[in-house]
Amino acid sequence: MQTQNTPAVQEADVIAIDQLRELNGKIAAELGKVIVGQKAVIELMLTCIFARGHALLMGVPGLAKTLLVHSLADLMSLNFNRVQFTPDLMPSDITGTEILQETDTPGRRAFEFVKGPIFANIVLADEINRTPPKTQAALLQAMQEQKVNAGKHSFTLEKPFFVLATQNPIEQEGTYPLPEAQLDRFMFLINVGYPSAAEELQIAKTTTGGAPPVLDKILHAPDILRFQDVVRRVPVPDHVYDFIVKLVRKCRPVGDESPEWVKKWVMWGPGPRAVQYLVLGAKARAVLQGSYLVRLEDVLAVAEPVLAHRILVNFHAESEGVGSIEIIRRMIKETAE
């Protein structure tokens, strides 16, 4: 239902939204051939992709995070590169480097730039927190500007472009916490949990036999770009904008809007990029659900993955066992009242 201050959806966009809703079901069914469970994770990843964001998947090893990203690239017909992040990985191993090559002229050599794995539609940064910050930072420009500067060379990355990173829990040995500046580049922090007993039984029966199934190509790059444009045009009612801004501002420990319990527990709150990602995430979710208008429930569905890594709790919160998720849930309840 349209509100007085909400623009109407164009007829072409209505058709596109209906198409994407149908494709959303096909994608989930196709991924179900190789991925058991993880429906919420898949939904968030698709939301992130169609919102032109980047996602950070948090979970212990062996939960099919890498397989999920690779499978998404297959069914979307996108170029895919995987980078295994290790302590000795260098920035040039990601962006590329110049090497000395023989030329057509005998006895003459020249430097030639060899592109790194960042030059792909989907880049899987596997175990991103196992490499030092200087190498993690090699992704920053590409994620923000979709460009790569290496020496005298400057390249624009092919669209669509996504960085989907996996991360082991920080308490495991041999990890380097991502700096806040790089965490903020990720639209979503998606927690990948253990499967249920029924799902684990299905994993045991279906993944220990013959060759894995081949996934059908459902989408192509031009389709994704078209749907991304449609997502940007989805109307948002004024009261939803107001809710998003109030929610983010109340999560900051500075200012008159935040309650005393936030100032007690929160060291660092979300910036304006959180507002942008809440709007875009809600728009993408609305389209995937077949809605022609962003609803408050769309915002609530993406609030935790958008805000969880943008709220840094202090010692008082840690000593009382309070994390960012508890703060988000309490703040949503208070803001919605």
BELMO-V944235 format. One record per run of one state. SS is the DSSP state (~ for helix, > for strand, _ for the rest). FROM is the first residue (numbers start at 1). TO is the last residue. If there is no record, write none. Layout:
ss:SS from:FROM to:TO
ss:SS from:FROM to:TO
This chain:
ss:_ from:1 to:10
ss:~ from:11 to:31
ss:_ from:32 to:38
ss:~ from:39 to:50
ss:_ from:51 to:54
ss:> from:55 to:58
ss:_ from:59 to:64
ss:~ from:65 to:75
ss:_ from:76 to:79
ss:> from:80 to:84
ss:_ from:85 to:91
ss:~ from:92 to:95
ss:> from:96 to:102
ss:_ from:103 to:108
ss:> from:109 to:115
ss:_ from:116 to:121
ss:> from:122 to:126
ss:_ from:127 to:127
ss:~ from:128 to:130
ss:_ from:131 to:132
ss:~ from:133 to:145
ss:_ from:146 to:146
ss:> from:147 to:150
ss:_ from:151 to:152
ss:> from:153 to:156
ss:_ from:157 to:161
ss:> from:162 to:167
ss:_ from:168 to:179
ss:~ from:180 to:183
ss:_ from:184 to:187
ss:> from:188 to:191
ss:_ from:192 to:196
ss:~ from:197 to:206
ss:_ from:207 to:220
ss:~ from:221 to:232
ss:_ from:233 to:234
ss:> from:235 to:236
ss:_ from:237 to:237
ss:~ from:238 to:250
ss:_ from:251 to:259
ss:~ from:260 to:265
ss:> from:266 to:268
ss:_ from:269 to:271
ss:~ from:272 to:288
ss:_ from:289 to:292
ss:> from:293 to:294
ss:_ from:295 to:295
ss:~ from:296 to:310
ss:_ from:311 to:311
ss:> from:312 to:313
ss:_ from:314 to:314
ss:~ from:315 to:319
ss:_ from:320 to:323
ss:~ from:324 to:336
ss:_ from:337 to:337
